[in-house]
Amino acid sequence: MSDTGRPDTTEPSAIDLRIVRGAPNDEEIAALTAVLSVAIAEQAMRDADTAPPPRIPSTWERTRRQLRSGITPGPGHWRAFTG
């Protein structure tokens, strides 16, 4: 935390890691942390790569939107229809 009371956004956030069995030493905990950090980073990159690109409307869709007018439902509004 910085002096302003807000969290420092330049540092990575802490992950709550709990060892529930055994008595690992500092080296083993460091190795586990490194492996998990790499796995999380790789998964995030895979997720970013598989996201579909934003859809761009085709030329037909863009011009059709300009020509189309609203449909007004109700009695008498379809009399001009010629089929």
Buried (B, 14 or more C-beta within 10 A) or exposed (E): EEEEEEEEEEEEEEEEEEEEEEEEEEEEEEEEEEEEEEEEEEEEEEEEEEEEEEEEEEEEEEEEEEEEEEEEEEEEEEEEEEE
